[in-house]
Amino acid sequence: MSYRVLITDHPAATIEVERAVFDAAGVDIVVAESTDPEALAALAVDVDAIATCFAKVTAAVLDNAPRCRTVARFGVGVDNIDVARASELGIVVTNVPVYCIDEVADHTLMLLLALARRLVPFAVDTAAGHWNRGLAPVPIRLRGKTFGIVGAGAIGSALIPRVTALGMTVLTLDRHGVDIEGATAVSSLDELLVAADVVSLHLPLTTATHHLIGARELDLMKPTALLLNTSRGGLIDTAALTAALSEGRLGGAGLDVTEPEPLAADHRLREMPGVVLTPHYAFSSDGSMADLSRIAAEHVLDVFAGRRPTSIVNAEVLSSAALRAAELA
């Protein structure tokens, strides 16, 4: 039987890696020219799987894909996929939580160092031909400061040795609530926010975590504290963050993700000297992109072959009477 996979969009510049995986298995590829949900719904009619990066795989797209057995995410978060509807329809949803652990941890560390050393204003001003040591506030000494990690999963845990190497003390808040080597677990978000000099977010975006950091939480933080987010923009209330920074109630922010994304060209966060923004590329490197494309494509083939992929988001679907795939062993 010949299978067809719809690729809505992809993380790398080309689909050479995915194509090699699918060609070797005799699987046909349909590449969308538009990520408009109506266009995707039309293409989904006769495909057996959907592979997606940032495109919205809505209930309407899934409802229009009667043969679809699986939706594979090129990435970790699945907030662009209607997972609940996929589960109702018996569609297996996969993601790739292991492909960019070092990259995101390194990027988070870079944002921290850029903020602490006032890198951006100094670098921009020096490149413009100036030599002004008094341009920005005095840099921050990190040794002896407290680094708070909200979400001590793979990426959060990878940050621990990185920041302890700087001489920082690490606190973690995680659903498991256990100490990790090099860090001390706290019992509540409020406790972490009050104690930390730096707060770094490493959580998926869900209804429970949406605007986890809002006006109340920002008021709990030290006025000199730094806030880092390399997970999902919706974890932070952007309006509340903008106000806190504008009013001097927060020391700075390093953001690879924002809500909305991208920010408007004239948004105040783009111009604030205490803010470092990057365009949602913490996940990217020459190695991580190849890993991501290959693993996501292999997850699709696993479902076709009746094998259990290494990461299933909606594992409860495996015991559902609606499951479209063969039993996954």
N, C-alpha and C positions, 0 to 999 in steps of 0.2 A: 504494500500500500504506500502510495506517495503522499507525504504530508506537506502542508503549506504553512509558512510562518509569516505573519505580518510584523514588520519592523516599523514602528510608528516614528521613532527617532532614535539616534544612537549617540553614545558619549564621545567617540573618537571622530576624527575627520573623515574616515572611511569606514566601511563595514568589511574590510578584508579579513579580519580575524573571524567574525561571525560567519562570513561566507565560506571560509575554509572549513569550519566545523560542520556547517549544514550541507555543503557540497559533498563532503566525504560520506555523509549519511544518506545522500540522495534526497534531501529535503529542499523543496522549492521555497524561494524568498519573494515576498511582496514588500516593496519599500514605499512607504507613504510619502507623497510629495507635500502634504499639508498635515498639520496636527489639529486642524479643526475637528471637533468631535463628530460633526455630521459626515465629514469626509472619511474619518476613521471608521465610523459605523458602516458606511457603504462598502469599504474594503474588507470589513470583518466578516462578511456574509459567508464566505467559503474558506475560512482559514482554520487550522487546527490548533494554532497557538498565536499569542501576541507577545512580542518583545518590545519593551518600552523604556525610555529613559525619563524624560520630563513631561511628555505628552499626557494629557488627561484621558485615562481609560475609564470612562463613565459607565453608569448603569446602562445607558442607551447603547453604548458601543458593545457591551457584553450581551445585552439582550438581542443584538443583531448578529450574534456570532454563535449559531446553534451547534457548530462542530468544535468550538474552542475548548480544549482540555486544560490549558494552562496559560497564565500570564506571567512572564518573566520580567522582573525589573532589573535594568542595568543600574544597580545602586543599592542603597541600604533602605532608606525610607520608602514607604509605600503610600504616602498621603495623596499621590496623584492617581491612585487606583481605587475603585470602589470595591474594597475587599469584601465587605458585607454582601454585596450583590453577587460577587464571584462565588462566594461560599454557598449562597442560596442556589446558584445554578450548577454547583458541583465542579467548579473550576479551581484548579490548584494555583495558588499565587506563590511565587518564589522571589527571593531577593539574594543579594550577594553581600553579606555583612563583613566579609573578611578581606576584601580586595585592597583597601586603602587605609589600613590602620596606621601604618607609619606615616603616610603622607598627611593625614588629618592631624595626627599628634604633632608632627613637625610644623605644620602650618599654624596650629594653635600656639605653639612655642614661639614661632616667628612673630605672630601678632603681639604676644606678651612682650617680647624683647623690643619690638618696634615702638610700642607704647612707652615702655619703661625708659628706653634710651632716647625718646623723642626723635626717632629716626626720620620720619617722613618730612616734617618741616625743615629739619637741618639738611637733609639730602636734596630736597627741592630747591631750597635757598642757595645752597652751595653750588648746585648745578647751574643756577642762574648767574653765577659769577660773583657771589657774595662770600663773605667769611665772617659770619655773625654768631658768636657763641651765646649771645644773649637773646636769640630769636625766640626760644621756647622756654618753658619752665625748666628748672634744674631736673636732670634725669633722676629716676627712682632707683635706689639700691634694693635689689630683690632678696639678697641674703637676709634671712631672719624673718621675712614676710610669710604670710599664710596664704596658700593656694587652695581654693575650694573647688572640688570637682562634683558637679551635679550629674550623676549618671556614670557609675564606674564600670561600664562595660569594657569591651575590648579597647576602644580608643581612649576612654577615660583612664583605664588602667595603664595604658602605654604612656600616658603623660606623667605618671608618678615618678619613674626614674629620671625623666627629663627635667622635671622641676626640682626634684630633690638634689640633683647635680648642681643646681644653682644655689643650693643652701636654703631652700624654702621648706616650710612645714606644710604637709598636705592633709586636708580633711576631705572625706568623701561622703556623699549622700547617695545611697543606692537601695533598691528594693530588697536586696539581700541583707543589708545592715550589718555586714561583718567587716572587720579590719582586713585590709590588704597590705601586704608587705610594703613598708615605707609610708603608710598612710593610716589615719585614724578615722573610723566611721562616726558620723554624727546621726542623731535620731530625727532631725527635722530640717526643713529648708530654712526656716527662720534662724535656727542655731548657726547654720553654715553662713548665711548672709551677714549676720552680725559679726562673726569672727573673722571672716576672710578679707584679705587685702586684694585678692584677685578671685573672681568667680568665673568658672568656665562651664559651659553647658554642653552636655553630650547625651541628649535624649531624642527619641523619635517625636514627631508632632502628632498628637492625638487630641481628642476632645478634652482629655484630662490635663494635658500639658500646654494647651493653647494659652498664650499670655501668662505662662507660669511666672514670668518676671513682669510685674506691672508696677503701678505707682506705689502701692503699699510695700512691695518687696524692695523696690529701689530706695525707699525711705529708710529701710532697715540697714542698708549697706553703709559702710564708711564713706564720708564725702570724698575721700581720696582713693576709693576702691576702683579697680578696673573690671570691666565686664567683657567676657569673650564668648563668642557664639560661632561655632563651626558646624552646627547641626541643622537647624531649621529656623528660618526667620520668625515664624509664628510663635516661637517660644517666648518672644519678648514683645511687649506692647510698645510699638515704635513711637507713638505719640508721647507716652510716659517717659521713655528713654530720652527722647529729644528734649523734653522739658527739664528732666533732671540734669542733663549735661549743660543746657543753656543757663540754668540757674545755679550752677556750681555745686550741685548736690551729689555729683559723681565725678570721679577723677578722669575717666576715659572709657572708651569702648573699642574693641577690635572685632569686626564683624565680617565674616565671609558670606553670610546669609542675612537677608532682610525681609521685612514684610511691609509693603509689597516688594516683589523682586522682579526687575530692578527698581530701586528708588527713582522717583522723578528726578530729572536732570537738575532741577533747582531745589531739591530737598536740602534742608538745613544740615542734615548729618553729613552731607558731602563736603561741606565747607568748614566744619568744626575742627580746630587744630588738635583736639584731644580724641579724635576718632580716626581709626585706620580701617578702610573699607577695601575688600577684595571681591571679585565678581563670581562668587560661588565656584571656586576652583581648588579648594583645599584637597579634594579627592584626587587631583590629577598628577600623574607623572608618566614617564615613558613605560614603566613597568606596570603601574596600576591599571592603566587603560586597557592594556592587552589582557591582563588577568580578568578584568571586569567583563569584557566582551566574550572571552572564551568560557568563563564559568556560567554566565547567564545562558549562553547558547547550549552548553552541556546540560543545564537544568531542563531545558526544553526537550532535548533528546532523551533524558532520563524518564520524563513523564511518558513520552511516546513508547519507550521500551518497557514500561512497567517497573522501572527502578525508582526508588525514593531519592529525590534530590537532596543535597546536603543542607539546604535551608528552605523550609516551607513556612510561609507566614501564617497561613490558615490551616494548620495541621488537623483541626477538627473536621475538615471536609473529607479527610481520608476515610472516616467512618460513616459518612453521609450516604444515604440511599441515592442521592442525586449525583454522586461522583461520576464524572464523565470518563475519566481515565480508567485504564485497567488497574486492578489492585496493585498498589506500589509496595514492592517488597524491599 
